[in-house]
Amino acid sequence: MPYIRLLKIVKTISATAFILPLLPLHTAGTQQDTAALLARAEELNIRGEYAAAIEMLRPALSSAPDDYELLCSISDNITGHARRLPEGRKAEKEAKAAVYEEALSFARHAAQINPGHAEGWFQVGQALGRLALFRGGKTKVEMSKEVKEVFEKALALDPKHAGALHGLARWHREVANLSWALKIVAKIVFGGLPPATNEDSVRLFKEAIVVEPDNINHHLELGKTYLEIKEREQARREFETVGRLPAVAFEDAEYKEEAEQLLRRLRR
């Protein structure tokens, strides 16, 4: 699942205030340095300069390996970096999966340190969903179940977490639209998958849009869900909205191009 990075667009002051009391004690100077580092990493993230952000964050984490926000940030950037890696050959796929595993390791550590905050669980779901694409059989089914669980855990802690809303919406769409044969195999051989519906996908994408109305990817993916349920006019509106919205993050240009391609197909 290509899942949204909340750190790209929205960082709430209230979330930071909630985290800080749970972090290891630092001096005021160290806290200010960390805040500046995170702000710089976010800027690089928005521009798609994931490798530069990772290189900058690693030394800070070596000094503060249990810093919750640093862990979330590096996991997010590693996941973003992995998305851009090639995967045509077997060796490339294995290397890409290994990068997702590293992102997942940082995310799990963050969630373990601060289980009462949503962002760590979101990062687990984001990295795990990507890693599941490189796994098969029972492992893939179990990972898919956990993806749903961790996104729901994030939303239980923060119902307005746009990244978790988006991630869970995509989970519903992808599972709901698995072929009948695959669903039967998953049920008989691996115990089945939790129920999923396109209607829940639409609802969750709409909730994400309420939180982040100018987020291009929310509108793009909602439009794609509308296509799954044959709501062509609703899909067209979402793709046109993508075209009108300004590109903010690095991948927005790609999302706009995809929306334009889907619009052209609808016009045929």
Rosetta silent file (secondary structure, phi, psi, omega in degrees, C-alpha in Angstrom):
SEQUENCE: MPYIRLLKIVKTISATAFILPLLPLHTAGTQQDTAALLARAEELNIRGEYAAAIEMLRPALSSAPDDYELLCSISDNITGHARRLPEGRKAEKEAKAAVYEEALSFARHAAQINPGHAEGWFQVGQALGRLALFRGGKTKVEMSKEVKEVFEKALALDPKHAGALHGLARWHREVANLSWALKIVAKIVFGGLPPATNEDSVRLFKEAIVVEPDNINHHLELGKTYLEIKEREQARREFETVGRLPAVAFEDAEYKEEAEQLLRRLRR
SCORE:     score description
SCORE:     0.000 S_00000001
   1 L     0.000  124.618  174.783    0.000    0.000    0.000 S_00000001
   2 L   -78.884   99.161 -169.085    1.449    3.442   -0.896 S_00000001
   3 L  -100.327  148.013 -175.906    0.554    5.080    2.193 S_00000001
   4 L   -69.664  141.665  175.560    0.451    9.183    3.096 S_00000001
   5 L   -98.246  113.439 -179.227    3.063   10.668    5.308 S_00000001
   6 H   -62.008  -34.477 -176.623    1.426   12.884    7.910 S_00000001
   7 H   -64.585  -16.783  179.430    4.737   14.599    8.619 S_00000001
   8 H   -65.881  -37.779 -168.038    4.727   16.008    5.085 S_00000001
   9 H  -114.846  -49.312 -168.556    1.818   18.349    5.665 S_00000001
  10 L  -123.582  127.034  168.892    0.610   18.635    9.255 S_00000001
  11 L  -126.778  114.219 -175.763    2.466   18.838   12.572 S_00000001
  12 L   -93.113  141.298  179.038    0.177   19.876   15.396 S_00000001
  13 H   -62.394  -37.563 -178.362    1.396   21.793   18.412 S_00000001
  14 H   -63.507  -37.454  178.713   -0.908   19.772   20.645 S_00000001
  15 H   -64.124  -42.222  179.548    0.686   16.510   19.521 S_00000001
  16 H   -63.468  -41.126  179.979    4.147   17.846   20.345 S_00000001
  17 H   -63.192  -33.304  179.965    2.991   19.006   23.744 S_00000001
  18 H   -71.821  -35.397 -175.940    1.659   15.518   24.434 S_00000001
  19 H   -73.962  -43.811 -167.911    4.885   13.831   23.409 S_00000001
  20 H   -54.195  -41.155 -179.717    7.434   15.947   25.209 S_00000001
  21 H   -63.864  -19.593 -176.659    6.621   14.872   28.775 S_00000001
  22 H   -93.267   -7.545 -178.107    7.141   11.249   27.748 S_00000001
  23 L   -84.129  161.212  175.489   10.537   11.760   26.165 S_00000001
  24 L   -58.893  150.364 -179.086   13.878   11.351   27.951 S_00000001
  25 L   -67.663  132.580  175.294   14.987   14.480   29.780 S_00000001
  26 L  -128.180  164.685  171.028   17.143   16.827   27.694 S_00000001
  27 L   -73.318  162.937  179.119   18.576   20.224   28.286 S_00000001
  28 H   -60.019  -39.423  179.265   16.682   23.179   26.838 S_00000001
  29 H   -62.410  -42.483  179.733   19.439   23.604   24.261 S_00000001
  30 H   -64.370  -41.514  178.140   19.224   19.979   23.204 S_00000001
  31 H   -61.572  -41.610  179.070   15.440   20.207   22.857 S_00000001
  32 H   -65.725  -40.470  178.493   15.811   23.303   20.686 S_00000001
  33 H   -62.836  -43.056  179.581   18.444   21.577   18.564 S_00000001
  34 H   -64.295  -42.730  178.706   16.186   18.542   18.126 S_00000001
  35 H   -61.044  -42.383  178.733   13.221   20.725   17.185 S_00000001
  36 H   -65.965  -39.515  178.654   15.319   22.523   14.574 S_00000001
  37 H   -62.962  -44.971  179.219   16.607   19.205   13.244 S_00000001
  38 H   -63.858  -39.374  178.069   13.076   17.815   12.926 S_00000001
  39 H   -63.175  -42.232  178.312   11.903   20.961   11.151 S_00000001
  40 H   -65.753  -41.204  178.566   14.778   20.660    8.683 S_00000001
  41 H   -62.576  -36.751  178.840   14.048   16.948    8.158 S_00000001
  42 H   -66.715  -40.004  176.891   10.426   17.788    7.422 S_00000001
  43 H   -60.209  -45.031  178.855   11.471   20.352    4.822 S_00000001
  44 H   -64.234  -38.704  178.901   13.661   17.754    3.130 S_00000001
  45 H   -60.089  -46.695 -179.007   10.817   15.225    3.334 S_00000001
  46 H   -60.830  -34.768 -179.780    8.408   17.580    1.571 S_00000001
  47 L   -84.133   -1.999 -179.573   10.969   18.067   -1.214 S_00000001
  48 L    79.586   14.259  179.816   11.495   14.321   -1.544 S_00000001
  49 L   -91.923   62.953 -173.432   15.088   14.522   -0.323 S_00000001
  50 H   -65.623  -41.918 -178.133   14.648   11.507    1.899 S_00000001
  51 H   -62.110  -39.497  178.967   18.239   10.297    1.811 S_00000001
  52 H   -65.252  -39.806  178.143   19.496   13.710    2.967 S_00000001
  53 H   -64.278  -42.889  179.973   16.989   13.709    5.833 S_00000001
  54 H   -62.433  -45.442 -179.933   18.030   10.214    6.878 S_00000001
  55 H   -60.153  -34.698 -179.998   21.715   11.126    6.807 S_00000001
  56 H   -75.897  -34.149 -175.310   20.982   14.108    9.038 S_00000001
  57 H   -80.563  -30.227 -174.924   18.800   12.166   11.500 S_00000001
  58 H   -57.537  -48.006  179.507   21.044    9.133   12.074 S_00000001
  59 H   -61.258  -36.605  179.100   23.716   10.933   14.168 S_00000001
  60 H   -64.848  -39.238  179.350   21.009   12.521   16.326 S_00000001
  61 H   -70.029  -30.483  177.468   19.446    9.120   16.952 S_00000001
  62 H   -65.693  -28.469  177.831   22.789    7.620   17.880 S_00000001
  63 H   -86.198  -28.042 -178.385   22.927   10.224   20.658 S_00000001
  64 L  -137.192   71.611 -172.116   19.255    9.884   21.614 S_00000001
  65 L   -66.809  -12.997  179.787   18.130    6.416   20.478 S_00000001
  66 L  -109.553   18.385  178.653   14.845    6.630   22.407 S_00000001
  67 L   -76.668  114.074 -173.399   13.731   10.012   21.121 S_00000001
  68 H   -59.004  -48.738 -176.803   10.166    9.398   19.956 S_00000001
  69 H   -68.081  -36.956  175.483    9.943   12.183   17.381 S_00000001
  70 H   -63.237  -41.374  179.057   13.338   11.364   15.882 S_00000001
  71 H   -62.649  -44.284  179.044   12.286    7.727   15.549 S_00000001
  72 H   -64.074  -42.238 -177.534    9.027    8.675   13.817 S_00000001
  73 H   -66.032  -44.650 -178.178   10.793   11.080   11.488 S_00000001
  74 H   -69.966  -34.756  175.990   13.524    8.683   10.404 S_00000001
  75 H   -61.926  -45.292 -179.859   11.006    5.878    9.888 S_00000001
  76 H   -60.855  -43.140 -178.618    8.886    8.158    7.709 S_00000001
  77 H   -71.639  -35.511  176.913   11.876    9.243    5.646 S_00000001
  78 H   -66.562  -40.580  176.144   13.206    5.709    5.223 S_00000001
  79 H   -61.849  -43.849  177.308    9.784    4.591    3.996 S_00000001
  80 H   -61.446  -42.497  178.651    9.732    7.512    1.571 S_00000001
  81 H   -62.292  -43.503 -178.573   13.233    6.695    0.365 S_00000001
  82 H   -62.331  -35.907 -179.821   12.318    3.031   -0.151 S_00000001
  83 H   -59.947  -28.574 -177.377    9.334    3.979   -2.292 S_00000001
  84 L   -88.020   -6.889 -177.674   11.684    5.596   -4.812 S_00000001
  85 L   -77.743  148.472  177.982   14.015    2.599   -5.099 S_00000001
  86 L   -69.341  158.733  179.396   13.823    0.310   -8.148 S_00000001
  87 L  -147.923   28.598 -177.357   12.326   -3.147   -7.816 S_00000001
  88 L   -72.244  -40.927 -177.445   12.565   -4.673  -11.274 S_00000001
  89 L  -100.904  163.023 -178.133   15.044   -7.425  -10.457 S_00000001
  90 H   -58.917  -44.590 -178.857   14.996   -9.919   -7.611 S_00000001
  91 H   -63.322  -36.635  178.392   18.050   -8.388   -5.945 S_00000001
  92 H   -67.207  -40.610  177.896   16.430   -4.941   -6.127 S_00000001
  93 H   -62.998  -42.604  179.396   13.236   -6.236   -4.553 S_00000001
  94 H   -64.029  -41.027  179.558   15.187   -7.849   -1.733 S_00000001
  95 H   -66.276  -40.391  179.885   17.155   -4.647   -1.132 S_00000001
  96 H   -65.752  -42.911  177.742   13.980   -2.552   -1.135 S_00000001
  97 H   -60.776  -38.207  179.614   12.264   -4.892    1.317 S_00000001
  98 H   -64.112  -35.410  177.930   15.286   -4.615    3.618 S_00000001
  99 H   -67.768  -42.169  176.342   14.938   -0.823    3.639 S_00000001
 100 H   -62.364  -35.355  177.861   11.267   -1.135    4.584 S_00000001
 101 H   -63.440  -38.222  177.739   12.279   -3.510    7.361 S_00000001
 102 H   -65.501  -43.684  177.788   14.594   -0.854    8.776 S_00000001
 103 H   -59.297  -41.652  179.555   11.785    1.724    8.649 S_00000001
 104 H   -65.074  -37.733  178.998    9.511   -0.737   10.430 S_00000001
 105 H   -62.197  -45.228  177.405   12.121   -1.363   13.120 S_00000001
 106 H   -63.819  -41.434 -178.589   12.363    2.346   13.947 S_00000001
 107 H   -65.194  -42.127  178.952    8.562    2.674   13.891 S_00000001
 108 H   -63.806  -37.953  178.639    8.048   -0.278   16.240 S_00000001
 109 H   -64.187  -41.814  178.238   10.592    1.188   18.634 S_00000001
 110 H   -61.242  -46.393 -178.909    8.727    4.507   18.597 S_00000001
 111 H   -64.889  -32.958  178.207    5.391    2.796   19.275 S_00000001
 112 H   -69.322  -39.694 -178.995    6.954    0.795   22.103 S_00000001
 113 H   -68.963  -40.956 -175.208    8.387    3.930   23.721 S_00000001
 114 L  -133.320   71.685 -176.799    5.184    5.940   23.452 S_00000001
 115 L   -68.107  -12.429 -179.402    2.228    3.579   22.905 S_00000001
 116 L   -91.058   10.159  179.405   -0.224    6.293   23.893 S_00000001
 117 L  -124.069  143.026 -169.195    0.494    8.459   20.860 S_00000001
 118 H   -72.318  -34.846 -169.299   -0.841    7.894   17.360 S_00000001
 119 H   -60.392  -40.055  179.370    2.118    8.807   15.147 S_00000001
 120 H   -61.175  -43.293  178.949    4.257    5.809   16.070 S_00000001
 121 H   -65.421  -38.691  176.013    1.432    3.391   15.268 S_00000001
 122 H   -59.838  -44.408 -179.916    0.817    5.171   11.979 S_00000001
 123 H   -63.784  -35.821  174.951    4.472    4.765   11.037 S_00000001
 124 H   -60.148  -48.702 -178.553    4.249    1.046   11.876 S_00000001
 125 H   -62.362  -41.130 -179.106    1.244    0.676    9.573 S_00000001
 126 H   -62.946  -50.032 -178.979    2.854    2.659    6.776 S_00000001
 127 H   -68.674  -40.429 -178.349    6.104    0.672    6.757 S_00000001
 128 H   -66.142  -40.302  178.561    4.388   -2.667    7.366 S_00000001
 129 H   -61.166  -40.497  177.621    1.923   -2.120    4.540 S_00000001
 130 H   -67.955  -43.519 -179.417    4.771   -1.474    2.133 S_00000001
 131 H   -63.230  -35.708 -179.091    6.785   -4.428    3.368 S_00000001
 132 H   -58.828  -27.509  179.451    3.770   -6.734    2.982 S_00000001
 133 L   -63.962  -20.067 -177.419    3.913   -6.138   -0.784 S_00000001
 134 L  -103.476    9.161  179.786    7.188   -8.077   -0.811 S_00000001
 135 L  -117.490  161.391 -178.992    5.913  -11.022    1.200 S_00000001
 136 L  -132.441  173.038  173.379    3.682  -13.903    0.238 S_00000001
 137 H    58.797 -139.906 -175.584    1.359  -16.515    1.655 S_00000001
 138 H   -61.805  -38.260 -179.502    0.568  -16.575    5.342 S_00000001
 139 H   -59.165  -44.051 -179.393    3.125  -13.856    6.171 S_00000001
 140 H   -64.466  -41.789  179.257    1.414  -11.416    3.821 S_00000001
 141 H   -63.303  -45.438  179.910   -2.030  -12.205    5.253 S_00000001
 142 H   -64.844  -38.793  177.101   -0.818  -11.744    8.823 S_00000001
 143 H   -63.618  -41.049  179.818    0.894   -8.482    7.923 S_00000001
 144 H   -62.022  -40.603  176.819   -2.287   -7.227    6.289 S_00000001
 145 H   -61.558  -43.027 -178.948   -4.241   -7.970    9.450 S_00000001
 146 H   -68.099  -35.694  177.123   -1.697   -6.085   11.545 S_00000001
 147 H   -55.397  -47.971  179.118   -1.756   -3.111    9.173 S_00000001
 148 H   -60.698  -44.625 -177.316   -5.471   -2.726    9.844 S_00000001
 149 H   -62.054  -43.817 -175.452   -4.971   -3.144   13.584 S_00000001
 150 H   -74.533  -34.148  174.376   -2.245   -0.516   13.919 S_00000001
 151 H   -64.379  -40.567  177.917   -4.076    2.063   11.807 S_00000001
 152 H   -66.385  -35.489  177.040   -7.155    1.510   13.971 S_00000001
 153 H   -64.648  -42.419  177.409   -4.991    1.848   17.072 S_00000001
 154 H   -61.105  -42.073 -177.761   -3.650    5.162   15.782 S_00000001
 155 H   -72.827  -28.454  174.956   -7.175    6.401   15.099 S_00000001
 156 H   -65.048  -32.391  179.134   -8.385    5.335   18.537 S_00000001
 157 H   -84.054  -32.738 -179.001   -5.710    7.641   19.947 S_00000001
 158 L  -146.620   91.764 -176.812   -6.214   10.424   17.402 S_00000001
 159 L   -61.584  -15.299 -179.395   -9.414   10.175   15.299 S_00000001
 160 L  -105.696   21.027  177.352   -8.199   13.043   13.117 S_00000001
 161 L   -75.523  104.614 -172.863   -4.867   11.520   12.166 S_00000001
 162 H   -62.502  -37.661  179.812   -5.046   12.045    8.411 S_00000001
 163 H   -63.938  -42.448  179.294   -2.300    9.564    7.600 S_00000001
 164 H   -69.632  -38.076  175.457   -3.994    6.764    9.514 S_00000001
 165 H   -59.802  -45.423  179.703   -7.382    7.624    7.985 S_00000001
 166 H   -64.209  -46.918 -178.776   -5.824    7.454    4.531 S_00000001
 167 H   -61.176  -43.311  179.570   -3.948    4.244    5.269 S_00000001
 168 H   -68.840  -35.168  176.810   -7.015    2.476    6.633 S_00000001
 169 H   -61.456  -42.550  179.752   -9.095    3.723    3.683 S_00000001
 170 H   -69.373  -36.523  177.023   -6.630    2.164    1.257 S_00000001
 171 H   -59.392  -46.767 -179.796   -6.571   -1.051    3.250 S_00000001
 172 H   -59.684  -45.103 -177.553  -10.354   -1.330    2.944 S_00000001
 173 H   -65.146  -43.742 -175.983  -10.295   -0.695   -0.801 S_00000001
 174 H   -68.968  -39.891  178.622   -7.504   -3.116   -1.559 S_00000001
 175 H   -72.706  -40.558 -179.806   -8.924   -5.950    0.542 S_00000001
 176 H   -60.890  -30.322 -174.862  -12.501   -5.319   -0.600 S_00000001
 177 L  -103.778   15.090  169.597  -11.431   -5.620   -4.242 S_00000001
 178 L   -62.949  148.757  179.156   -9.369   -8.769   -3.972 S_00000001
 179 L   -64.063  153.938  178.050  -10.571  -11.394   -6.414 S_00000001
 180 H   -54.944  -42.013 -178.111  -13.080  -13.955   -5.168 S_00000001
 181 H   -63.124  -42.855  179.985  -10.504  -16.704   -5.704 S_00000001
 182 H   -65.376  -38.378  179.140   -7.864  -14.935   -3.599 S_00000001
 183 H   -64.254  -39.720  178.763  -10.343  -14.357   -0.774 S_00000001
 184 H   -65.015  -44.721  178.999  -11.264  -18.050   -0.755 S_00000001
 185 H   -60.868  -45.669 -179.495   -7.606  -19.089   -0.686 S_00000001
 186 H   -61.061  -37.393 -178.852   -6.883  -16.635    2.135 S_00000001
 187 H   -72.163  -46.534 -175.035   -9.818  -17.972    4.122 S_00000001
 188 H   -72.833  -44.656 -172.167   -9.179  -21.677    3.627 S_00000001
 189 H   -87.628  -38.842 -170.534   -5.395  -21.668    3.843 S_00000001
 190 H  -118.370    8.326  177.043   -4.599  -18.706    6.091 S_00000001
 191 L    87.920    1.457  173.987   -7.715  -18.118    8.168 S_00000001
 192 L    84.393  170.847  178.571   -9.071  -15.240    6.114 S_00000001
 193 L  -113.283  155.106  176.466   -8.882  -11.451    6.269 S_00000001
 194 L   -61.229  156.610  179.259  -10.994   -9.053    8.315 S_00000001
 195 L   -61.997  145.820  179.997  -14.075   -7.651    6.542 S_00000001
 196 L  -147.127  145.539  179.903  -13.476   -4.690    4.251 S_00000001
 197 L  -139.082  150.870  173.392  -15.740   -2.518    2.085 S_00000001
 198 H   -66.086  -30.518  178.649  -15.381    0.198   -0.528 S_00000001
 199 H   -63.755  -40.823  175.649  -17.996    2.156    1.394 S_00000001
 200 H   -66.172  -35.595  177.415  -15.705    2.270    4.431 S_00000001
 201 H   -61.817  -46.540  178.581  -12.882    3.324    2.128 S_00000001
 202 H   -60.426  -46.140 -178.408  -14.939    6.256    0.810 S_00000001
 203 H   -59.357  -44.811 -176.786  -15.966    7.265    4.331 S_00000001
 204 H   -70.373  -39.037  175.892  -12.390    7.235    5.617 S_00000001
 205 H   -62.830  -40.098  178.342  -10.978    9.152    2.661 S_00000001
 206 H   -63.022  -38.788  177.438  -13.669   11.789    3.175 S_00000001
 207 H   -65.249  -38.930  177.254  -12.693   12.058    6.839 S_00000001
 208 H   -63.442  -37.241  179.984   -9.047   12.500    5.828 S_00000001
 209 H   -68.845  -34.028  175.200  -10.089   15.278    3.433 S_00000001
 210 H   -60.324  -39.841 -179.583  -11.940   17.073    6.219 S_00000001
 211 H   -74.324  -42.477 -177.556   -8.665   17.129    8.167 S_00000001
 212 L  -129.266   77.187 -174.069   -6.467   17.960    5.157 S_00000001
 213 L   -64.463  -22.397 -178.358   -8.712   19.426    2.442 S_00000001
 214 L  -100.597   11.745 -179.986   -5.784   20.436    0.215 S_00000001
 215 L   -80.906  112.665 -174.196   -3.994   17.097    0.335 S_00000001
 216 H   -60.271  -41.466 -174.411   -3.809   15.966   -3.280 S_00000001
 217 H   -68.624  -31.856  175.416   -3.348   12.279   -2.571 S_00000001
 218 H   -58.842  -46.901 -178.531   -6.499   12.045   -0.446 S_00000001
 219 H   -66.996  -40.300  178.803   -8.564   13.304   -3.383 S_00000001
 220 H   -60.245  -49.031 -176.017   -6.742   11.081   -5.888 S_00000001
 221 H   -71.908  -31.805  173.553   -7.271    7.922   -3.870 S_00000001
 222 H   -63.232  -43.702  177.249  -10.906    8.778   -3.097 S_00000001
 223 H   -58.513  -40.694  179.192  -11.463    9.158   -6.831 S_00000001
 224 H   -66.636  -33.610  175.593   -9.916    5.739   -7.442 S_00000001
 225 H   -68.212  -40.302  175.947  -12.227    4.214   -4.857 S_00000001
 226 H   -58.651  -37.567  177.515  -15.209    5.814   -6.604 S_00000001
 227 H   -62.270  -37.236  179.607  -14.065    4.121   -9.810 S_00000001
 228 H   -61.866  -32.142 -178.093  -14.150    0.759   -8.028 S_00000001
 229 L  -104.290   18.743  173.071  -17.832    1.267   -7.196 S_00000001
 230 L    64.852   25.536  176.018  -18.681    2.690  -10.651 S_00000001
 231 L   -94.246   75.418 -171.908  -19.312    6.230   -9.379 S_00000001
 232 H   -65.262  -39.186 -178.441  -17.734    7.842  -12.429 S_00000001
 233 H   -67.358  -42.201  177.227  -19.066   11.354  -11.862 S_00000001
 234 H   -64.023  -39.818  177.917  -17.846   11.433   -8.265 S_00000001
 235 H   -62.530  -44.875 -179.975  -14.476   10.109   -9.406 S_00000001
 236 H   -57.412  -42.666 -179.897  -14.255   12.815  -12.083 S_00000001
 237 H   -61.651  -40.834 -179.645  -14.882   15.523   -9.497 S_00000001
 238 H   -67.418  -41.953 -179.766  -12.093   14.249   -7.280 S_00000001
 239 H   -66.437  -36.150  176.263   -9.604   14.033  -10.160 S_00000001
 240 H   -67.338  -35.865  175.735  -10.517   17.559  -11.245 S_00000001
 241 H   -62.274  -40.732  176.569   -9.959   18.738   -7.680 S_00000001
 242 H   -57.207  -41.769 -179.734   -6.477   17.210   -7.837 S_00000001
 243 H   -64.890  -32.388 -177.770   -5.819   19.272  -10.944 S_00000001
 244 H   -81.715  -29.830 -175.420   -6.879   22.510   -9.258 S_00000001
 245 L   -70.877  145.472  178.213   -4.972   22.060   -6.013 S_00000001
 246 L   -74.019  142.577  175.186   -1.416   23.435   -5.783 S_00000001
 247 L   -73.463  127.303 -178.784    1.444   20.951   -5.644 S_00000001
 248 L  -114.126  -51.987 -177.046    3.059   21.160   -2.208 S_00000001
 249 L   -94.295  164.336 -175.537    4.992   17.950   -1.636 S_00000001
 250 L   -53.525  -43.703 -174.114    7.508   16.258   -3.902 S_00000001
 251 L   -83.974   -3.525 -177.578    5.150   13.514   -5.089 S_00000001
 252 H   -61.523  -35.580  178.701    2.215   15.834   -5.788 S_00000001
 253 H   -61.845  -38.557  178.199    3.294   16.326   -9.410 S_00000001
 254 H   -67.908  -40.137  178.084    3.128   12.567   -9.921 S_00000001
 255 H   -63.804  -39.045  178.757   -0.299   12.411   -8.293 S_00000001
 256 H   -64.088  -41.719  178.982   -1.515   15.206  -10.579 S_00000001
 257 H   -64.060  -41.561  178.531   -0.269   13.355  -13.651 S_00000001
 258 H   -63.389  -42.020  178.501   -1.999   10.167  -12.525 S_00000001
 259 H   -62.705  -39.754  178.887   -5.256   12.065  -11.963 S_00000001
 260 H   -65.114  -40.089  177.513   -5.017   13.594  -15.440 S_00000001
 261 H   -62.949  -41.921  179.137   -4.499   10.175  -16.997 S_00000001
 262 H   -67.333  -35.962  175.972   -7.550    8.820  -15.174 S_00000001
 263 H   -62.842  -42.647  179.697   -9.583   11.835  -16.320 S_00000001
 264 H   -60.969  -39.092  177.402   -8.616   11.180  -19.916 S_00000001
 265 H   -65.189  -38.616  179.490   -9.850    7.594  -19.588 S_00000001
 266 H   -66.478  -28.533 -178.727  -13.143    8.780  -18.137 S_00000001
 267 H   -79.693  -11.636 -178.327  -13.664   11.127  -21.078 S_00000001
 268 L   -71.123    0.000    0.000  -13.359    8.365  -23.654 S_00000001
